[in-house]
Amino acid sequence: MEFRKEKRHRNDLYGVYYEKKACKYLDKIGYEVYGKYRCIFGEIDILAYDKKNDEFVLVDVKARKNDRYGYGREAIDEHRLFRVQRIAKFIMHEQLRDEGRVRYDVIEFHDGKPTYIKNVQF
């Protein structure tokens, strides 16, 4: 029996690179960074804790090499917001026992430069 190593697509590596940059950025501004979060409802690129505001933060990282396909924030549609809302409710109930606050942020990289968009509304 032969097992093949899963090949990573170039875009996956690109995404991982910017997720690491986003983690460093969040750490630099004082967040406690936990990394990728997965549950039955989906995944979030970064789960972090904003000590200053006493909130858990679900962060999506959107990176674009250029504006050919638009800006990363344009990929946040109603379907994505619905999924993030379900993940947030799961975290609130299962992890925090309904004793905490959760918000959704996006870090967008365009031409390698970050733009931090806080409190994207559901």
Disulfide bonds with the S-S distance in Angstrom:
none
